[in-house]
């Protein structure tokens, strides 16, 4: 991957050096509106860069300030199910690292597996399970970013999770905690697959996040993960699943989601 050419291009467009990166999941792009002094760079302008193809993902970097901190926000991410390989899916994480970030907040829309969850809940990700069947670090190791065999025992930084729990308590937000499992999609999971995921310890399921987190840890970034539970997974609820419901529930949860992320960023 030609990271240097991408970084040079972005630095020619942007004056700030961000310290925090944010990846917005499906239906969660409303947070981008809270960023001040914005410089917007469309993915279509960036050399060698993939393009977002999913509804709810605008496909642009937004540089600016959120809660007083310099940030770069991905308003639109890439997914394995779009046909991209995981090196392309995770390219933006390495680009953001080279631009200057030291912390990464990853967000997603997820299906609830834990029966104690409800649509509209926010879940702090404690850990994840990779059921994509592939790892983004497969192949030649990018030595400039990290070692061949990165430790994943604290993929989601304890200190950032503590910040999030404190922020949720101060805001009186009921922040669930749990384990996120990634499956490849784009079909939603079968009830049998959800039963299996529950048996191995998953609380929520989605089609993203895990590849970016693995690469972020490889890069030495501290990661915080937040899921918006937009529906209950197949077999947990009898309701048929669709992307429209995901978007509508994310809209309902937007105020507490934005409040929580801004509070966490201000304390980072």
C-alpha positions as CSV (number, residue, x, y, z in Angstrom):
1,X,0.0,0.0,0.0
2,X,1.2,3.5,-0.9
3,X,0.6,5.1,2.5
4,X,3.1,7.9,2.0
5,X,1.4,9.3,-1.1
6,X,-2.0,9.3,0.7
7,X,-0.5,11.0,3.8
8,X,1.3,13.6,1.7
9,X,-2.0,14.4,-0.1
10,X,-4.0,14.7,3.1
11,X,-1.4,16.9,4.8
12,X,-1.5,19.2,1.8
13,X,-5.3,19.7,2.4
14,X,-5.3,19.8,6.2
15,X,-3.6,22.2,8.7
16,X,-4.2,20.4,12.0
17,X,-2.5,17.3,13.4
18,X,-5.2,15.1,14.9
19,X,-4.6,13.2,18.1
20,X,-7.8,11.1,18.1
21,X,-9.3,9.1,15.2
22,X,-13.0,8.3,15.1
23,X,-14.7,5.7,12.8
24,X,-18.4,6.1,12.5
25,X,-20.7,3.1,12.0
26,X,-23.9,2.8,10.0
27,X,-26.4,5.5,10.9
28,X,-24.0,7.2,13.3
29,X,-22.7,9.9,11.0
30,X,-24.6,12.5,12.9
31,X,-21.6,12.9,15.2
32,X,-19.6,14.5,12.3
33,X,-21.9,17.5,12.5
34,X,-20.5,18.3,16.0
35,X,-17.0,18.8,14.6
36,X,-16.0,22.4,14.4
37,X,-13.5,24.2,12.1
38,X,-14.0,21.4,9.6
39,X,-11.9,20.4,6.7
40,X,-13.7,17.8,4.6
41,X,-11.8,15.5,2.2
42,X,-13.8,13.1,0.1
43,X,-12.4,9.6,-0.3
44,X,-12.9,10.0,-4.0
45,X,-10.3,12.7,-4.0
46,X,-7.6,10.6,-2.3
47,X,-5.2,8.6,-4.4
48,X,-5.3,4.8,-4.0
49,X,-8.2,5.1,-1.6
50,X,-11.3,2.8,-1.5
51,X,-14.9,4.1,-1.8
52,X,-17.8,3.6,0.6
53,X,-20.8,1.8,-1.0
54,X,-23.2,1.4,1.9
55,X,-26.2,3.6,2.8
56,X,-25.4,5.7,5.9
57,X,-21.7,6.0,5.0
58,X,-20.9,9.3,3.3
59,X,-17.3,8.4,2.4
60,X,-15.2,11.3,3.7
61,X,-12.6,12.3,6.2
62,X,-13.6,15.2,8.5
63,X,-10.7,17.0,10.2
64,X,-11.4,19.5,13.0
65,X,-12.1,19.8,16.7
66,X,-14.5,17.9,18.9
67,X,-14.9,18.7,22.6
68,X,-11.7,20.8,22.3
69,X,-9.6,18.0,20.8
70,X,-8.1,17.8,17.3
71,X,-9.7,14.8,15.6
72,X,-10.0,13.1,12.3
73,X,-13.3,11.4,11.7
74,X,-14.1,8.7,9.1
75,X,-17.7,9.5,8.0
76,X,-18.0,6.1,6.3
77,X,-16.0,3.0,6.6
78,X,-15.2,0.0,4.4
79,X,-16.4,-3.6,4.9
80,X,-15.2,-7.0,3.9
81,X,-18.6,-7.7,2.4
82,X,-18.2,-4.8,-0.1
83,X,-15.6,-6.9,-1.9
84,X,-12.6,-5.2,-0.4
85,X,-9.8,-7.3,1.1
86,X,-8.9,-6.6,4.7
87,X,-5.8,-4.6,3.8
88,X,-8.1,-2.2,2.0
89,X,-10.6,-2.2,4.8
90,X,-8.0,-1.2,7.3
91,X,-5.9,1.1,5.2
92,X,-7.5,4.2,6.8
93,X,-6.3,3.1,10.3
94,X,-2.7,3.1,9.2
95,X,-3.1,6.4,7.3
96,X,-4.6,8.0,10.5
97,X,-1.7,6.6,12.5
98,X,0.8,8.2,10.1
99,X,-1.1,11.5,10.3
100,X,-0.6,11.6,14.0
101,X,-3.3,9.9,16.0
102,X,-2.5,7.9,19.2
103,X,-6.1,6.9,20.1
104,X,-8.9,5.5,18.0
105,X,-12.6,5.3,18.8
106,X,-14.4,2.7,16.7
107,X,-18.2,2.7,16.6
108,X,-20.7,0.4,14.9
109,X,-24.3,-0.6,14.6
110,X,-24.8,-4.1,16.0
111,X,-27.4,-6.8,16.6
112,X,-28.1,-7.6,20.2
113,X,-27.5,-11.2,21.3
114,X,-27.6,-10.6,25.0
115,X,-31.2,-10.9,26.0
116,X,-30.8,-8.1,28.6
117,X,-30.1,-5.7,25.7
118,X,-32.7,-3.6,23.9
119,X,-32.6,-1.8,20.6
120,X,-31.2,1.7,21.2
121,X,-28.8,0.5,23.9
122,X,-25.1,1.5,23.7
123,X,-22.6,-1.3,24.4
124,X,-19.0,-0.6,25.5
125,X,-16.9,-3.3,23.8
126,X,-14.8,-5.3,26.3
127,X,-13.4,-7.7,23.8
128,X,-14.2,-9.2,20.4
129,X,-14.4,-12.5,18.5
130,X,-13.2,-12.7,14.9
131,X,-15.4,-15.0,12.9
132,X,-14.6,-13.4,9.5
133,X,-12.3,-16.3,8.7
134,X,-9.4,-14.1,7.9
135,X,-7.0,-11.7,9.6
136,X,-5.9,-8.3,8.3
137,X,-2.3,-8.9,9.3
138,X,-2.0,-12.0,7.1
139,X,0.8,-11.7,4.6
140,X,4.0,-9.7,4.7
141,X,4.3,-7.9,8.0
142,X,4.4,-4.1,7.9
143,X,7.4,-3.7,10.1
144,X,7.1,0.1,10.1
145,X,3.9,-0.2,12.0
146,X,4.4,-3.1,14.4
147,X,5.8,-6.5,15.2
148,X,4.7,-9.8,13.5
149,X,2.7,-11.2,16.4
150,X,0.9,-8.4,18.3
151,X,-0.6,-9.2,21.7
152,X,-4.4,-8.9,21.7
153,X,-5.0,-9.4,25.4
154,X,-6.1,-5.8,25.9
155,X,-7.3,-4.8,22.4
156,X,-9.7,-2.3,24.0
157,X,-7.7,-0.2,26.3
158,X,-8.7,-0.5,30.0
159,X,-8.0,3.2,30.7
160,X,-10.3,4.3,27.8
161,X,-13.1,1.9,28.9
162,X,-12.8,3.4,32.4
163,X,-13.2,6.9,30.9
164,X,-16.3,5.8,29.0
165,X,-17.9,4.2,32.1
166,X,-17.2,7.3,34.1
167,X,-18.6,9.6,31.4
168,X,-21.8,7.4,31.1
169,X,-22.3,7.6,34.8
170,X,-22.0,11.4,34.8
171,X,-24.4,11.6,31.9
172,X,-26.8,9.1,33.4
173,X,-26.6,6.9,30.3
174,X,-27.1,3.1,30.8
175,X,-23.9,1.9,29.1
176,X,-24.0,-1.9,28.6
177,X,-20.8,-3.8,28.3
178,X,-20.1,-6.9,26.3
179,X,-18.2,-8.9,23.6
180,X,-18.6,-8.1,19.9
181,X,-18.4,-10.8,17.3
182,X,-17.7,-10.0,13.7
183,X,-19.2,-12.1,10.8
184,X,-18.6,-11.4,7.2
185,X,-22.1,-10.5,5.9
186,X,-23.7,-9.1,3.9
187,X,-26.6,-11.5,4.7
188,X,-27.8,-11.2,8.3
189,X,-26.9,-14.2,10.5
190,X,-29.1,-17.2,10.8
191,X,-30.7,-18.1,14.2
192,X,-28.3,-21.1,14.4
193,X,-25.3,-18.8,13.9
194,X,-26.6,-16.5,16.6
195,X,-27.1,-19.4,18.9
196,X,-23.5,-20.5,18.3
197,X,-22.2,-16.9,18.9
198,X,-24.1,-16.8,22.2
199,X,-22.6,-20.1,23.2
200,X,-19.1,-18.8,22.7
201,X,-19.7,-15.6,24.7
202,X,-20.8,-12.9,22.3
203,X,-23.2,-10.2,23.4
204,X,-23.6,-8.4,20.0
205,X,-22.9,-9.1,16.4
206,X,-21.9,-7.0,13.4
207,X,-19.9,-7.0,10.1
208,X,-17.1,-4.5,10.9
209,X,-14.8,-3.2,13.6
210,X,-12.7,-6.2,14.3
211,X,-10.3,-5.8,11.3
212,X,-9.7,-2.1,12.2
213,X,-9.1,-2.9,15.8
214,X,-6.6,-5.6,15.0
215,X,-4.6,-3.3,12.8
216,X,-4.9,-0.4,15.3
217,X,-3.4,-2.6,18.0
218,X,-0.6,-3.6,15.6
219,X,0.0,0.1,15.1
220,X,0.3,0.8,18.8
221,X,-3.0,2.7,19.0
222,X,-5.2,2.8,22.1
223,X,-8.7,1.7,21.1
224,X,-12.2,2.4,22.5
225,X,-15.1,0.5,21.0
226,X,-18.8,1.4,21.2
227,X,-21.7,-0.5,19.6
228,X,-25.2,0.9,19.1
229,X,-27.6,-2.0,19.4
230,X,-30.0,-1.2,16.5
231,X,-31.9,-4.5,16.6
232,X,-32.0,-7.9,18.3
233,X,-30.3,-10.6,16.3
234,X,-32.0,-13.4,14.4
235,X,-33.6,-15.9,16.8
236,X,-33.5,-13.5,19.7
237,X,-36.4,-11.6,18.2
238,X,-38.9,-12.9,15.7
239,X,-38.9,-9.6,13.8
240,X,-37.3,-9.8,10.3
241,X,-34.1,-7.8,10.0
242,X,-33.4,-5.0,7.5
243,X,-31.0,-2.1,7.1
244,X,-33.7,0.5,7.3
245,X,-34.4,-0.6,10.9
246,X,-30.7,-0.2,11.7
247,X,-30.7,3.4,10.4
248,X,-34.0,4.3,12.2
249,X,-32.8,2.9,15.6
250,X,-29.4,4.7,15.3
251,X,-31.4,7.9,14.8
252,X,-33.3,7.3,18.0
253,X,-30.1,6.7,19.9
254,X,-28.1,9.6,18.4
255,X,-28.4,12.1,21.3
256,X,-27.0,9.8,24.0
257,X,-24.4,8.4,21.5
258,X,-23.2,11.9,20.7
259,X,-23.2,13.0,24.3
260,X,-21.2,10.0,25.4
261,X,-18.5,10.3,22.6
262,X,-18.1,14.0,23.2
263,X,-17.7,13.5,26.9
264,X,-15.1,10.8,26.4
265,X,-13.2,12.8,23.9
266,X,-13.1,15.8,26.2
267,X,-11.4,13.7,28.9
268,X,-8.9,11.9,26.7
